[in-house]
Amino acid sequence: MVDRNAHLAAAAGLVDDFRRTGDLGLLDRAIAMFRAAADTGNLGTALLSRFEHSGRRADLDEGLSLLRQLAIHSGVTIDRLCWLAQAYEHRHRLDGAGADLDAAITLCRTGADRAGPADDLAMLRHVLGRCLRERYRADGRLADLDAAIVAQRAAADGHPLRAGLLVNLAEGLRAHVERCGDADSLREGIAAADEASAGLPATEALRADALHHAGVLRRYRYERTGAVADIEAAVRCLREAVTDPANAADRADSLGIALIRQFEVTGDDAPLAEAIEAQRHAVAATPSGDPNRPRRVTNLATALRDRYLHFADLPALREAVDLLRATDDPQCRSTLGIAAQDMWWRTRDAAWADEAVASARAAPEPDPVRARHTLANALRCRFAARGAPDDLRAAIDLLEQVLRDTAYGTQDHSRCLGNLGGAWLEAYQRFDDPAALDRAIAMLGRAVRADGVAAPQRAWYQQRWAQALGRQFDRTGDPAVLRRVTAAYAAAAANEATTPMTRLLAASDWADAAARSQDWATARAAAGLAIDLVPYVTSRRLARSDREYGLTRLSGVAADAAACALQTGAVEVALRWLEQGRGGAARADAGVPQ
C-alpha cells in the first residue's frame, strides 16, 4: 500500500521542480497525483499554476471551484486565501466582471485581518495592491490607487523578493503621478524602479518592466523640470526596455515619446527619425480593435507632423493625414483637424481648412477645454482660407473661454495666450482696429513672458509679438517700439531649440528691424546669421519639392543680407553672401542623390 504522505510529498516535489524548470510535464504529473489522493487544496493551487502557464480556462474554473469549496467547508490558510484571490483576479481579466475583482479584494483584506504574527503577508498584500490598481483603472477611484500603493509598499518592505515587488510599487506610483502629478510619488517611483532594475538580473523579464517605468517616470520629471539629464536617462532606460519582446507595443510607444522630447532639446533629426520608427513599431504591434491603437496612431502621426514642422517634409505630413483618416476612431479626429490646418498653410487649398473645422467639430470631448482650443485654431485657419469674419469672431470667443478655463502657469495657458494674441493680430490686419492691435500685443507679450513655455514655442511667441509690435511702430513711429521689435526678433533668432526655418526668418526680420533704425552693424550680424542658416533649410535630406518650398520662403534673404553688408563697407562679405544664396538655390534644384 502506497504511503499517502510520501505520495503527496513526491507530488509537492514535482511542483517545486516545475517552478524551477518551467517543465509543464512535471506539473501535469503532480496534478494527477494530487487528484488521485483527493488533496483538494494542493490540487486547486496546482491547477491555477497550470492555468497561469498554459491559459487553459478549464484549469482556472476547476481550481477556483476547489479552493472556494475548501474555504466554505474547511477553512483555509492565508496562503490559500491568496491563491483564491488570484483565481478571482484571473477570471476578472478574462471576463471583465467587477464582482470577481471585488471578491479578490475582500479575500485579501480578510486574510490580512485573520493573519497571525507568524504569517507572511507579503504575497497577499502584493495581490491586494494589484487588484486595487486594476479596480482603479476600471472605476477611477483614487482611494483604490492610494490603498494599492500602501499595500505594495508594505509587500516590498524587507522581503527577500523585494526587487520584483518594487516593480509593482513603481507601476502604482507611476499611475499616481499620471493622475495627480505629485512630486513625492514621482521621486519615490523613480527610486523604486531604479532599485528594482539594479536588483534584478538581465535575464529576468521583470527587469524590463522596471526599466520601462524608470524611463517613463524620468520623462515626466523632465517635462516638469526641464532637466536634460532626465530625458537622456529616460531614453537610455527605454532603449534597453524595448529589447525585451514582452509588451513590445507599449514600450516602443514610450520610447518614441521620450525620443520626441529629446529631439525638442537637441533639434537633431536622429532622435526624431528613431522616434518615428519606434512609433511605427508600436502601431504595427497593436492589432485593430485594441483600445490603445488610436492613441498610438495619434502618437505616430504627431511625430510625423513634427518632422514636417521642423524639416518642411511634406510627405511626412501627408503620411500623418493618411494614418489619421484611415483610423476609424473619434480619438484621432482632433489630431486630424490639427494636421489638416498644417496642410492648408502649406498648400493653400481651402478644402483642407474646411476639413480642419469639420474634424475639430466631430472630435469627442474628453477634455472640452482642449477641444475648444483646437476648434478655435481650425476656425482661424478657415478664416485665412475663406475670409469669413464670423469664423474669426467665433475663434476669438472660444479662445477667450479657453483662457478663462485653463490653469495659470501651464503650457496650455501660454499656448492659449499665443493663439489668442495671433487671432487679435489677424483681426487688426483685417479690420484695422487699433484696439485689436493693443490686445494682440498684450496677449503675445504675456505668452513670451509666461512660465513653463518650451523653448521652441517661446521663439514662435517672440516672433509673433515682434510682428504685432512692428504694426504698432508703423502706426506710431515710436523708436522705443522699434527697439522692442528688434530685441524680440533677436531673441527668436538666437533660440537654438526652435526650427532652422523659424530662426532664419526671425534673423532676417531682425536684420530688417535693425536697418530701419540705421543700426547697420546689428543688421549685418543678423543677416549673417540668416545666411548661416540657409543650408539647414535646403538640406538634401528633404524631398526636392520641400527644398524648393524652403527657398520660396527665403526669396531675397541673400540680397537683403548683402545690402546690409554693403552698408558697413564689407563688399567681399556682400559678394560671398550673394554666392551662398545662389549656392542654396543650386542645392535645392539638384536631384536627390541615389
Backbone torsions as a table, in degrees:
resi	resn	phi	psi	omega
1	MET	NA	134.7	-176.9
2	VAL	-76.7	131.7	176.3
3	ASP	-69.6	117.8	-176.2
4	ARG	-61.2	-40.7	-179.4
5	ASN	-63.2	-40.4	178.2
6	ALA	-66.8	-37.9	179.0
7	HIS	-60.9	-45.6	-179.2
8	LEU	-70.3	-35.3	177.4
9	ALA	-64.0	-38.3	178.3
10	ALA	-66.3	-39.9	178.7
11	ALA	-64.6	-42.5	178.2
12	ALA	-62.7	-36.1	177.0
13	GLY	-64.0	-37.7	176.4
14	LEU	-64.0	-38.1	177.4
15	VAL	-63.0	-43.3	178.5
16	ASP	-61.7	-41.2	179.1
17	ASP	-64.4	-38.5	177.7
18	PHE	-62.1	-44.0	-178.7
19	ARG	-64.5	-29.1	179.6
20	ARG	-80.4	-34.6	-171.7
21	THR	-108.4	-23.2	-175.3
22	GLY	77.5	11.8	-178.3
23	ASP	-81.6	107.8	-177.3
24	LEU	-65.3	-24.5	178.3
25	GLY	-60.3	-36.6	177.6
26	LEU	-64.9	-40.9	179.6
27	LEU	-68.1	-37.3	177.5
28	ASP	-59.1	-44.3	180.0
29	ARG	-64.7	-40.0	179.2
30	ALA	-63.4	-42.4	-179.9
31	ILE	-61.8	-41.8	178.7
32	ALA	-62.5	-39.5	-179.7
33	MET	-69.5	-42.3	177.0
34	PHE	-63.4	-37.8	-179.4
35	ARG	-65.8	-43.5	-179.7
36	ALA	-63.3	-34.0	-179.5
37	ALA	-87.9	-0.3	-179.3
38	ALA	55.7	38.2	177.6
39	ASP	-88.4	90.1	-171.3
40	THR	-59.6	-45.5	-175.9
41	GLY	-64.7	-52.6	-178.6
42	ASN	-68.1	-33.4	175.9
43	LEU	-63.3	-43.5	179.8
44	GLY	-60.8	-46.7	-178.8
45	THR	-69.6	-34.7	178.4
46	ALA	-67.1	-39.4	177.0
47	LEU	-62.3	-40.0	177.8
48	LEU	-65.8	-38.2	176.1
49	SER	-60.9	-41.2	-179.9
50	ARG	-67.7	-37.1	176.2
51	PHE	-60.9	-43.0	-177.8
52	GLU	-62.4	-25.8	-178.7
53	HIS	-99.5	-26.0	-176.4
54	SER	-112.6	-20.4	-178.4
55	GLY	75.0	14.9	-178.3
56	ARG	-74.7	117.3	-175.6
57	ARG	-62.9	-34.4	-178.8
58	ALA	-61.7	-36.4	177.9
59	ASP	-65.0	-41.2	178.8
60	LEU	-63.4	-47.8	-177.1
61	ASP	-62.3	-44.7	-178.9
62	GLU	-68.8	-43.7	-179.4
63	GLY	-61.0	-43.9	179.0
64	LEU	-62.9	-43.1	-178.9
65	SER	-62.1	-43.5	-179.1
66	LEU	-64.0	-46.4	-178.0
67	LEU	-68.3	-32.5	178.1
68	ARG	-68.6	-41.9	177.6
69	GLN	-62.1	-40.3	179.3
70	LEU	-62.4	-40.6	-179.7
71	ALA	-66.4	-37.1	-177.0
72	ILE	-74.0	-43.4	-169.1
73	HIS	-99.1	-27.1	-172.1
74	SER	-126.0	-9.4	-172.9
75	GLY	77.0	158.2	-175.5
76	VAL	-138.1	163.0	175.1
77	THR	-80.4	168.7	175.6
78	ILE	-58.6	-39.6	-179.0
79	ASP	-61.3	-43.3	-178.1
80	ARG	-76.3	-28.1	171.3
81	LEU	-61.0	-38.9	178.8
82	CYS	-65.0	-42.8	177.6
83	TRP	-62.6	-41.1	-179.7
84	LEU	-65.7	-40.7	177.0
85	ALA	-60.2	-41.5	179.0
86	GLN	-65.3	-34.4	178.1
87	ALA	-63.1	-44.2	176.7
88	TYR	-63.4	-39.4	178.1
89	GLU	-60.8	-44.1	178.9
90	HIS	-61.3	-43.1	-178.2
91	ARG	-67.2	-35.2	175.3
92	HIS	-59.8	-43.0	-178.0
93	ARG	-67.2	-29.2	177.0
94	LEU	-78.1	-42.8	-170.8
95	ASP	-106.6	-18.6	179.7
96	GLY	76.5	15.7	-177.8
97	ALA	-78.9	120.6	179.6
98	GLY	-63.3	-29.1	-179.0
99	ALA	-63.4	-35.1	178.5
100	ASP	-65.8	-40.2	178.8
101	LEU	-67.0	-41.0	177.0
102	ASP	-60.2	-40.9	179.9
103	ALA	-64.0	-41.3	179.4
104	ALA	-62.4	-43.5	-179.5
105	ILE	-64.7	-42.4	178.9
106	THR	-61.9	-42.9	179.7
107	LEU	-62.6	-43.2	179.5
108	CYS	-63.3	-42.7	179.6
109	ARG	-68.4	-36.2	176.2
110	THR	-62.8	-44.4	178.9
111	GLY	-61.2	-41.3	179.2
112	ALA	-64.2	-36.8	179.6
113	ASP	-69.2	-33.6	-176.4
114	ARG	-86.5	-11.4	-170.9
115	ALA	-64.4	144.7	174.6
116	GLY	-99.9	177.4	-177.7
117	PRO	-59.9	-28.7	-176.1
118	ALA	-87.5	-8.7	-176.0
119	ASP	-77.4	139.1	174.9
120	ASP	-91.9	110.3	-175.3
121	LEU	-95.6	4.3	-172.8
122	ALA	-58.9	-48.7	-176.4
123	MET	-70.6	-34.0	177.0
124	LEU	-63.4	-43.3	177.4
125	ARG	-65.8	-37.0	178.3
126	HIS	-60.4	-47.8	179.3
127	VAL	-66.0	-40.7	177.7
128	LEU	-58.5	-46.8	179.4
129	GLY	-61.0	-41.2	-179.7
130	ARG	-63.9	-43.1	-178.5
131	CYS	-70.2	-39.2	177.4
132	LEU	-63.6	-39.0	178.4
133	ARG	-66.6	-36.3	177.6
134	GLU	-66.0	-39.6	178.6
135	ARG	-68.7	-34.3	174.9
136	TYR	-60.9	-42.4	178.6
137	ARG	-60.7	-36.0	-177.6
138	ALA	-77.6	-40.8	-171.1
139	ASP	-111.6	-17.1	179.0
140	GLY	73.8	19.0	-179.8
141	ARG	-80.6	113.7	-175.7
142	LEU	-61.8	-31.0	179.5
143	ALA	-60.0	-36.5	177.9
144	ASP	-65.4	-41.9	179.8
145	LEU	-66.1	-42.6	178.0
146	ASP	-60.2	-43.8	180.0
147	ALA	-67.0	-35.9	178.0
148	ALA	-61.3	-43.3	-179.3
149	ILE	-64.4	-41.7	178.2
150	VAL	-60.1	-45.3	-179.3
151	ALA	-65.5	-42.6	-178.8
152	GLN	-68.5	-35.8	178.0
153	ARG	-64.6	-43.2	-179.8
154	ALA	-67.9	-36.6	-180.0
155	ALA	-62.7	-38.8	-176.3
156	ALA	-81.3	-17.6	-171.3
157	ASP	-64.5	108.5	175.2
158	GLY	71.5	10.5	-176.2
159	HIS	-82.4	144.8	177.4
160	PRO	-59.0	-28.3	178.7
161	LEU	-98.5	29.9	-173.1
162	ARG	-54.4	-42.4	-176.1
163	ALA	-57.9	-45.8	179.9
164	GLY	-67.8	-37.9	-180.0
165	LEU	-69.2	-29.8	178.4
166	LEU	-64.9	-26.0	178.2
167	VAL	-60.2	-41.4	180.0
168	ASN	-70.6	-35.8	175.7
169	LEU	-63.2	-43.6	178.7
170	ALA	-60.2	-38.7	179.3
171	GLU	-65.5	-41.8	178.1
172	GLY	-65.2	-41.7	178.6
173	LEU	-66.5	-35.7	176.2
174	ARG	-61.8	-42.9	177.3
175	ALA	-62.2	-35.6	-179.8
176	HIS	-68.4	-39.9	176.9
177	VAL	-62.4	-43.7	-179.1
178	GLU	-63.7	-31.5	-179.7
179	ARG	-84.8	-45.1	-169.6
180	CYS	-111.3	-21.9	179.3
181	GLY	68.6	22.2	-174.5
182	ASP	-81.5	142.5	-175.7
183	ALA	-68.4	-32.7	-178.2
184	ASP	-65.1	-45.1	178.1
185	SER	-64.5	-37.0	178.7
186	LEU	-62.9	-46.9	-179.0
187	ARG	-64.6	-46.4	-179.6
188	GLU	-66.6	-37.2	179.8
189	GLY	-63.7	-43.2	178.3
190	ILE	-63.9	-42.9	-180.0
191	ALA	-62.5	-42.2	-180.0
192	ALA	-65.3	-44.2	-179.4
193	ALA	-65.7	-39.9	179.1
194	ASP	-65.1	-44.7	179.5
195	GLU	-63.6	-39.6	179.6
196	ALA	-64.3	-47.0	-177.8
197	SER	-66.1	-33.8	178.4
198	ALA	-72.2	-28.5	-175.7
199	GLY	-93.4	-4.0	-178.7
200	LEU	-108.1	139.6	178.8
201	PRO	-68.9	157.4	-177.8
202	ALA	-60.3	-26.1	-178.5
203	THR	-81.1	-10.1	-177.5
204	GLU	-82.9	124.8	-176.5
205	ALA	-60.6	-32.2	-178.6
206	LEU	-64.0	-23.1	-179.2
207	ARG	-62.8	-39.3	178.0
208	ALA	-63.4	-36.3	175.9
209	ASP	-63.1	-43.1	179.9
210	ALA	-62.1	-43.8	179.0
211	LEU	-63.7	-37.3	178.3
212	HIS	-61.4	-48.8	179.7
213	HIS	-63.9	-40.8	179.4
214	ALA	-60.5	-41.2	-179.9
215	GLY	-67.3	-46.6	-178.4
216	VAL	-65.4	-42.1	-180.0
217	LEU	-65.4	-36.9	176.7
218	ARG	-67.4	-35.7	175.3
219	ARG	-62.2	-41.8	177.5
220	TYR	-59.7	-41.2	-178.9
221	ARG	-68.2	-36.8	175.5
222	TYR	-60.6	-44.4	-178.7
223	GLU	-64.3	-25.6	178.6
224	ARG	-83.3	-41.1	-170.4
225	THR	-109.7	-21.5	-176.1
226	GLY	77.6	11.4	-179.5
227	ALA	-71.7	113.4	-175.2
228	VAL	-61.9	-34.1	179.7
229	ALA	-58.6	-32.6	-179.8
230	ASP	-68.1	-43.2	-178.3
231	ILE	-71.3	-32.0	175.9
232	GLU	-66.0	-42.9	177.8
233	ALA	-66.7	-37.7	178.2
234	ALA	-59.4	-45.4	-179.6
235	VAL	-63.4	-41.3	178.9
236	ARG	-61.3	-46.7	179.2
237	CYS	-60.3	-45.2	-174.5
238	LEU	-73.1	-32.6	174.7
239	ARG	-61.4	-39.7	178.5
240	GLU	-71.4	-37.2	-178.8
241	ALA	-62.9	-37.1	-176.1
242	VAL	-72.2	-11.1	177.4
243	THR	-70.9	-18.4	174.6
244	ASP	-86.1	127.3	-174.1
245	PRO	-70.4	-17.0	-180.0
246	ALA	-65.5	143.2	178.6
247	ASN	50.7	41.0	-172.6
248	ALA	-59.7	-41.5	-176.1
249	ALA	-65.2	-45.4	-177.6
250	ASP	-64.2	-42.6	-178.1
251	ARG	-69.9	-40.2	177.6
252	ALA	-64.3	-38.0	177.9
253	ASP	-62.2	-45.7	179.3
254	SER	-63.2	-41.0	178.1
255	LEU	-62.3	-43.2	-179.9
256	GLY	-59.6	-43.1	-179.7
257	ILE	-64.4	-43.5	-179.9
258	ALA	-63.4	-39.2	179.1
259	LEU	-65.7	-35.1	175.1
260	ILE	-61.1	-43.5	178.3
261	ARG	-62.7	-40.0	178.2
262	GLN	-64.5	-39.5	176.8
263	PHE	-61.0	-39.4	179.5
264	GLU	-62.5	-28.6	178.4
265	VAL	-78.0	-46.4	-170.6
266	THR	-91.5	-28.6	-173.8
267	GLY	72.3	1.6	-180.0
268	ASP	-80.1	136.8	-176.3
269	ASP	-76.8	-10.9	-179.4
270	ALA	-62.8	-48.4	176.6
271	PRO	-62.2	-34.4	179.7
272	LEU	-67.7	-42.9	178.1
273	ALA	-62.2	-41.6	178.4
274	GLU	-66.3	-37.8	178.6
275	ALA	-61.7	-44.0	-179.5
276	ILE	-62.1	-42.5	178.9
277	GLU	-65.3	-39.8	177.7
278	ALA	-62.8	-43.0	179.3
279	GLN	-67.9	-34.8	175.3
280	ARG	-60.5	-43.8	179.8
281	HIS	-62.9	-41.5	-180.0
282	ALA	-61.4	-43.5	179.8
283	VAL	-66.9	-44.1	-178.6
284	ALA	-62.6	-31.7	-177.7
285	ALA	-87.4	0.6	-178.6
286	THR	-109.8	113.2	-175.4
287	PRO	-70.6	157.4	173.9
288	SER	-59.5	140.5	-178.1
289	GLY	93.8	-18.2	175.9
290	ASP	-68.2	130.4	-177.4
291	PRO	-62.5	-18.8	178.9
292	ASN	-84.3	-12.8	-173.7
293	ARG	-62.2	-46.8	180.0
294	PRO	-57.5	-39.2	179.3
295	ARG	-65.1	-39.7	-178.7
296	ARG	-72.5	-35.5	173.9
297	VAL	-62.3	-42.5	178.9
298	THR	-62.0	-41.3	178.9
299	ASN	-63.7	-40.7	177.4
300	LEU	-65.1	-44.5	179.5
301	ALA	-62.3	-37.9	179.0
302	THR	-65.5	-40.4	177.7
303	ALA	-64.6	-41.3	177.3
304	LEU	-64.7	-38.7	177.3
305	ARG	-64.9	-38.1	175.7
306	ASP	-59.6	-39.1	178.7
307	ARG	-63.3	-40.5	176.9
308	TYR	-63.4	-47.1	-175.2
309	LEU	-63.3	-34.9	-175.6
310	HIS	-91.9	-27.8	-174.6
311	PHE	-126.2	13.1	178.7
312	ALA	52.8	36.2	-176.0
313	ASP	-88.5	90.9	-175.8
314	LEU	-62.7	-40.6	176.8
315	PRO	-56.8	-34.4	178.0
316	ALA	-64.7	-40.9	178.5
317	LEU	-67.0	-40.4	178.4
318	ARG	-63.6	-39.9	177.7
319	GLU	-62.4	-41.0	178.2
320	ALA	-59.7	-46.2	-179.9
321	VAL	-62.4	-44.3	-179.3
322	ASP	-62.1	-41.1	178.4
323	LEU	-60.9	-46.3	-176.6
324	LEU	-69.1	-37.7	177.7
325	ARG	-66.0	-36.1	-175.0
326	ALA	-77.5	-16.0	-179.3
327	THR	-91.9	106.5	-174.9
328	ASP	-81.6	70.6	179.9
329	ASP	-145.0	134.0	-177.4
330	PRO	-60.0	-26.4	-177.9
331	GLN	-60.2	-26.7	-176.2
332	CYS	-85.0	-10.3	-172.2
333	ARG	-69.1	-35.7	179.6
334	SER	-63.6	-44.6	178.5
335	THR	-66.3	-36.5	176.1
336	LEU	-61.8	-38.8	177.7
337	GLY	-61.5	-36.6	179.0
338	ILE	-71.1	-44.4	179.8
339	ALA	-64.8	-35.3	178.1
340	ALA	-65.4	-33.7	174.4
341	GLN	-61.2	-43.8	177.9
342	ASP	-59.4	-40.3	-179.5
343	MET	-64.5	-36.7	177.6
344	TRP	-64.2	-49.8	-177.2
345	TRP	-61.9	-27.8	179.8
346	ARG	-83.8	-44.6	-171.7
347	THR	-98.0	-21.6	-174.5
348	ARG	61.0	25.1	174.3
349	ASP	-90.0	113.5	-173.4
350	ALA	-61.6	-20.3	178.7
351	ALA	-61.5	-31.8	177.8
352	TRP	-67.5	-37.8	177.6
353	ALA	-64.2	-39.4	176.9
354	ASP	-62.9	-42.1	179.9
355	GLU	-66.4	-35.6	178.6
356	ALA	-59.9	-45.3	-179.9
357	VAL	-67.6	-44.8	-178.7
358	ALA	-61.5	-42.5	-179.2
359	SER	-66.9	-41.9	-179.8
360	ALA	-64.1	-38.0	-180.0
361	ARG	-73.0	-29.2	-177.3
362	ALA	-84.9	-13.2	-176.9
363	ALA	-68.0	144.9	175.4
364	PRO	-67.4	166.9	-174.6
365	GLU	-120.9	62.3	173.1
366	PRO	-65.1	-28.0	176.0
367	ASP	-127.8	91.5	-174.5
368	PRO	-59.6	-33.7	-178.8
369	VAL	-65.2	-47.5	179.8
370	ARG	-65.2	-37.3	178.9
371	ALA	-62.2	-41.9	177.9
372	ARG	-64.3	-36.3	179.2
373	HIS	-63.1	-46.4	179.6
374	THR	-62.8	-43.5	179.7
375	LEU	-63.9	-40.3	179.7
376	ALA	-59.4	-44.4	-179.7
377	ASN	-68.3	-33.6	176.4
378	ALA	-65.7	-39.5	177.9
379	LEU	-65.8	-38.0	175.0
380	ARG	-61.0	-39.4	178.7
381	CYS	-63.3	-44.5	-179.3
382	ARG	-69.0	-32.0	174.5
383	PHE	-61.2	-43.5	178.1
384	ALA	-62.8	-34.3	-177.2
385	ALA	-81.8	-41.8	-170.9
386	ARG	-107.8	-24.1	176.8
387	GLY	80.6	14.0	-179.0
388	ALA	-78.9	116.7	-177.3
389	PRO	-58.3	-30.8	-178.7
390	ASP	-62.0	-32.9	178.1
391	ASP	-63.7	-43.0	-179.3
392	LEU	-68.7	-41.7	179.0
393	ARG	-61.9	-42.6	179.4
394	ALA	-64.2	-39.4	179.6
395	ALA	-62.7	-44.7	179.9
396	ILE	-63.3	-42.3	178.6
397	ASP	-59.8	-44.5	-179.6
398	LEU	-64.2	-43.1	-178.9
399	LEU	-66.9	-34.2	175.1
400	GLU	-63.0	-41.0	176.8
401	GLN	-62.9	-44.8	-178.8
402	VAL	-61.2	-42.5	-179.3
403	LEU	-60.9	-40.0	179.5
404	ARG	-66.8	-31.8	-172.0
405	ASP	-97.4	2.6	-176.2
406	THR	-107.5	135.8	-176.4
407	ALA	-63.2	134.4	179.3
408	TYR	-63.8	141.5	175.9
409	GLY	88.1	-3.7	178.6
410	THR	-91.8	164.0	176.9
411	GLN	-63.2	-36.1	178.7
412	ASP	-62.2	-36.6	179.7
413	HIS	-66.0	-47.1	-179.6
414	SER	-66.6	-35.6	178.4
415	ARG	-63.4	-40.2	178.8
416	CYS	-66.2	-40.7	176.4
417	LEU	-57.4	-45.0	-179.6
418	GLY	-64.1	-43.3	-179.1
419	ASN	-70.8	-37.3	177.9
420	LEU	-67.0	-40.7	175.7
421	GLY	-61.3	-40.9	176.9
422	GLY	-63.5	-37.9	179.2
423	ALA	-66.2	-41.7	177.8
424	TRP	-65.7	-34.6	176.7
425	LEU	-65.0	-39.9	176.1
426	GLU	-63.8	-37.2	178.2
427	ALA	-65.1	-40.6	177.8
428	TYR	-62.8	-45.8	-178.0
429	GLN	-63.9	-30.3	-179.7
430	ARG	-83.9	-41.1	-170.1
431	PHE	-110.8	-4.5	178.3
432	ASP	55.3	45.2	-178.1
433	ASP	-103.3	111.3	-178.8
434	PRO	-56.3	-33.4	179.3
435	ALA	-63.3	-37.1	177.2
436	ALA	-64.1	-39.5	178.4
437	LEU	-64.5	-41.6	178.3
438	ASP	-60.4	-42.2	178.9
439	ARG	-65.5	-40.1	179.0
440	ALA	-60.2	-47.3	-178.9
441	ILE	-62.6	-43.2	-178.8
442	ALA	-63.8	-46.9	-177.6
443	MET	-66.6	-45.2	-179.0
444	LEU	-67.7	-35.4	175.7
445	GLY	-63.6	-40.3	176.8
446	ARG	-65.1	-37.9	178.5
447	ALA	-64.0	-41.7	179.1
448	VAL	-60.7	-39.2	-175.0
449	ARG	-91.2	-1.3	-173.3
450	ALA	-67.7	151.1	175.6
451	ASP	-77.4	155.9	171.7
452	GLY	70.3	20.4	-179.6
453	VAL	-89.5	130.3	175.5
454	ALA	-63.9	144.0	-174.7
455	ALA	-55.6	-44.9	179.0
456	PRO	-60.6	-37.8	-179.5
457	GLN	-68.3	-37.7	-179.7
458	ARG	-61.4	-36.9	178.9
459	ALA	-61.5	-39.5	178.8
460	TRP	-64.2	-44.3	178.9
461	TYR	-61.5	-42.1	179.9
462	GLN	-61.0	-40.5	-178.9
463	GLN	-66.5	-44.6	-179.6
464	ARG	-68.3	-37.7	177.4
465	TRP	-62.1	-42.6	178.1
466	ALA	-62.0	-38.5	178.4
467	GLN	-63.0	-43.6	179.5
468	ALA	-65.5	-41.7	177.5
469	LEU	-63.8	-35.4	177.2
470	GLY	-61.7	-38.1	176.2
471	ARG	-65.0	-37.6	178.7
472	GLN	-65.9	-39.6	177.2
473	PHE	-63.3	-39.8	178.0
474	ASP	-58.8	-34.2	-178.8
475	ARG	-79.5	-36.8	-169.0
476	THR	-109.1	-25.7	-175.4
477	GLY	67.2	18.7	-176.4
478	ASP	-76.0	118.2	-178.4
479	PRO	-60.4	-31.5	179.0
480	ALA	-63.4	-36.7	177.6
481	VAL	-66.7	-40.2	179.5
482	LEU	-63.6	-36.5	177.2
483	ARG	-64.1	-37.4	176.6
484	ARG	-67.1	-37.4	176.4
485	VAL	-59.5	-49.8	-177.8
486	THR	-60.0	-44.4	-178.6
487	ALA	-65.1	-38.9	-179.2
488	ALA	-67.8	-44.0	176.8
489	TYR	-63.6	-39.6	179.8
490	ALA	-61.2	-41.9	179.8
491	ALA	-64.3	-41.6	178.7
492	ALA	-65.3	-41.8	-179.0
493	ALA	-66.0	-31.1	-178.1
494	ALA	-82.7	-6.9	-174.9
495	ASN	-79.1	100.0	-174.7
496	GLU	-73.9	-10.1	-179.7
497	ALA	-83.9	-13.3	-178.1
498	THR	-91.4	-179.8	-175.1
499	THR	-71.5	150.5	176.7
500	PRO	-57.4	-38.2	179.9
501	MET	-64.7	-43.2	178.0
502	THR	-60.9	-45.0	-180.0
503	ARG	-63.7	-42.9	-177.5
504	LEU	-63.1	-47.1	-179.7
505	LEU	-65.5	-37.6	177.0
506	ALA	-65.2	-39.9	178.9
507	ALA	-64.4	-39.7	178.8
508	SER	-64.4	-42.7	177.8
509	ASP	-68.6	-34.2	175.6
510	TRP	-60.4	-46.4	178.7
511	ALA	-60.7	-41.0	-179.5
512	ASP	-64.7	-42.6	-179.6
513	ALA	-65.4	-40.9	178.4
514	ALA	-65.1	-37.8	178.8
515	ALA	-65.0	-35.8	-179.9
516	ARG	-64.4	-27.0	177.2
517	SER	-98.6	12.7	176.9
518	GLN	64.1	22.6	176.7
519	ASP	-92.4	81.3	-169.8
520	TRP	-73.6	-28.6	177.7
521	ALA	-64.5	-45.0	177.2
522	THR	-65.7	-40.5	179.7
523	ALA	-60.0	-42.3	179.9
524	ARG	-64.5	-43.0	179.2
525	ALA	-61.9	-42.4	179.6
526	ALA	-66.1	-42.7	179.2
527	ALA	-63.8	-37.0	177.8
528	GLY	-62.3	-39.3	176.7
529	LEU	-63.2	-43.0	178.8
530	ALA	-58.8	-45.0	-180.0
531	ILE	-63.4	-41.0	179.7
532	ASP	-61.9	-27.0	-177.4
533	LEU	-87.5	-11.2	-177.9
534	VAL	-54.4	-45.8	-178.2
535	PRO	-58.8	-27.5	-176.7
536	TYR	-75.3	-17.6	178.1
537	VAL	-108.4	5.5	174.7
538	THR	-124.7	27.9	-175.3
539	SER	-63.0	142.9	177.1
540	ARG	-72.3	-7.3	175.5
541	ARG	-69.4	-16.9	-179.5
542	LEU	-92.3	155.8	173.7
543	ALA	-62.9	154.4	-175.6
544	ARG	-56.5	-42.9	-178.1
545	SER	-63.2	-33.4	179.9
546	ASP	-73.1	-35.6	175.7
547	ARG	-66.2	-40.0	178.7
548	GLU	-63.9	-38.6	177.6
549	TYR	-61.7	-40.7	177.1
550	GLY	-58.8	-41.2	-178.1
551	LEU	-70.0	-32.3	178.9
552	THR	-63.2	-31.6	178.2
553	ARG	-78.3	-13.6	-176.2
554	LEU	-105.4	9.1	-176.5
555	SER	-55.0	125.3	176.1
556	GLY	88.3	-6.4	-177.9
557	VAL	-61.4	-46.6	-178.4
558	ALA	-63.8	-42.1	-179.6
559	ALA	-64.9	-41.7	178.4
560	ASP	-64.8	-40.1	179.2
561	ALA	-63.7	-42.6	178.9
562	ALA	-61.9	-38.9	178.7
563	ALA	-62.7	-39.2	177.2
564	CYS	-64.3	-41.6	179.3
565	ALA	-62.9	-41.0	-179.4
566	LEU	-63.5	-34.0	179.5
567	GLN	-63.5	-22.5	178.2
568	THR	-101.0	7.6	178.5
569	GLY	81.2	9.4	-177.4
570	ALA	-90.8	76.3	-176.0
571	VAL	-64.9	-43.7	-178.0
572	GLU	-63.5	-40.1	177.7
573	VAL	-62.7	-41.7	179.9
574	ALA	-60.3	-45.0	179.8
575	LEU	-64.4	-41.6	-179.9
576	ARG	-63.5	-40.1	179.8
577	TRP	-67.0	-37.2	174.8
578	LEU	-61.5	-41.2	178.4
579	GLU	-64.9	-40.6	178.4
580	GLN	-62.8	-37.8	176.8
581	GLY	-63.0	-43.1	177.7
582	ARG	-66.8	-36.0	177.8
583	GLY	-63.8	-38.4	176.6
584	GLY	-62.3	-40.6	178.6
585	ALA	-63.9	-39.7	179.8
586	ALA	-65.6	-39.9	178.8
587	ARG	-63.7	-39.5	-179.7
588	ALA	-68.8	-31.0	-176.7
589	ASP	-81.7	-19.6	-177.7
590	ALA	-69.8	152.1	177.6
591	GLY	-70.4	157.9	177.2
592	VAL	-72.5	128.9	-179.2
593	PRO	-57.3	139.5	-179.0
594	GLN	-96.7	NA	NA
